[in-house]
């Protein structure tokens, strides 16, 4: 599927795939503990794993360190210990860093579809993504999920864009389409300074049959801008906290 349901819980877009194992490199840790194509990783170091990104974040953060792993193989739960190999990388700025890798790829299945089916999927999928984001908003606001579990902002999106680009152009364009859907959803929220806020004010004027005063409009716009800036700063804080700690 384009987006896992767990990722739909996030307000920013999250990994686009569940933690299902695709290709397994024979000379890497995943193969040595018996992971095979189609297996689903369910837990790492006691932490439930619901998406590919959650899995890779833990693995990359533990180079050379043993990780307790649980996975599902043909409906049977298995567990063991896996130690990611240490990989070194140098950024364009010359900064060196290390990360862990176990040698698995994303699970993908290609299924030929007709043109009409492809069009129907393309029309349906944005609504699925928006539905996931509505759930994410509700879970966060109601306290069912924490901000770290449900919010993803520009830093997370930048990280995902890099991962998507490495995975290939299909994954990258899928991410771009998903981001466009989420931005459209946020733009129609009834928050002043957004298009949805303008429509809401027009609706109020239509109901009351008189225009709002310039002073009222200004105060509403200022309140909306303050709310939007607070949300942006908060999401940036969540991003930094997640990526650094």
NORHUUR-V786186 format. One record per residue. N is the residue number from 1. RES is the residue in one small letter. OMEGA is omega as a letter, one per 40 degrees, with the letter a starting at -180 (999 if undefined). Layout:
n->(N	N)
res->(RES	RES)
omega->(OMEGA	OMEGA)
This chain:
n->(1	2	3	4	5	6	7	8	9	10	11	12	13	14	15	16	17	18	19	20	21	22	23	24	25	26	27	28	29	30	31	32	33	34	35	36	37	38	39	40	41	42	43	44	45	46	47	48	49	50	51	52	53	54	55	56	57	58	59	60	61	62	63	64	65	66	67	68	69	70	71	72	73	74	75	76	77	78	79	80	81	82	83	84	85	86	87	88	89	90	91	92	93	94	95	96	97	98	99	100	101	102	103	104	105	106	107	108	109	110	111	112	113	114	115	116	117	118	119	120	121	122	123	124	125	126	127	128	129	130	131	132	133	134	135	136	137	138	139	140	141	142	143	144	145	146	147	148	149	150	151	152	153	154	155	156	157	158	159	160	161	162	163	164	165	166	167	168	169	170	171	172	173	174	175	176	177	178	179	180	181	182	183	184	185	186	187	188	189	190	191	192	193	194	195	196	197	198	199	200	201	202	203	204	205	206	207	208	209	210	211	212	213	214	215	216	217	218	219	220	221	222	223	224	225	226	227	228	229	230	231	232	233	234	235	236	237	238	239	240	241	242	243	244	245)
res->(x	x	x	x	x	x	x	x	x	x	x	x	x	x	x	x	x	x	x	x	x	x	x	x	x	x	x	x	x	x	x	x	x	x	x	x	x	x	x	x	x	x	x	x	x	x	x	x	x	x	x	x	x	x	x	x	x	x	x	x	x	x	x	x	x	x	x	x	x	x	x	x	x	x	x	x	x	x	x	x	x	x	x	x	x	x	x	x	x	x	x	x	x	x	x	x	x	x	x	x	x	x	x	x	x	x	x	x	x	x	x	x	x	x	x	x	x	x	x	x	x	x	x	x	x	x	x	x	x	x	x	x	x	x	x	x	x	x	x	x	x	x	x	x	x	x	x	x	x	x	x	x	x	x	x	x	x	x	x	x	x	x	x	x	x	x	x	x	x	x	x	x	x	x	x	x	x	x	x	x	x	x	x	x	x	x	x	x	x	x	x	x	x	x	x	x	x	x	x	x	x	x	x	x	x	x	x	x	x	x	x	x	x	x	x	x	x	x	x	x	x	x	x	x	x	x	x	x	x	x	x	x	x	x	x	x	x	x	x	x	x	x	x	x	x)
omega->(a	i	i	a	i	a	i	i	a	i	i	a	a	a	a	a	i	a	i	a	i	i	i	i	a	a	a	a	a	i	a	i	i	i	a	a	i	i	i	i	a	a	i	a	i	a	i	a	a	a	i	a	i	i	a	i	a	a	a	a	a	i	i	a	a	i	i	a	i	i	a	a	a	i	a	i	i	i	a	i	a	a	i	i	a	i	i	i	i	a	i	i	i	a	i	i	i	i	a	i	i	i	i	i	i	i	i	i	i	a	a	i	i	i	a	i	i	i	i	i	i	i	a	a	i	i	i	a	i	i	i	a	i	i	i	i	a	a	i	a	a	i	i	i	i	i	a	a	a	a	i	a	a	i	i	i	i	i	a	i	i	i	i	i	i	a	i	a	i	i	a	i	i	i	i	i	i	i	i	i	a	i	i	i	a	a	a	i	a	i	i	a	i	a	i	i	i	i	i	i	i	i	i	i	i	a	a	i	i	a	i	i	i	a	i	i	a	a	i	i	i	i	i	i	i	i	a	i	i	a	i	i	a	i	i	i	i	i	a	a	a	a	a	a	999)
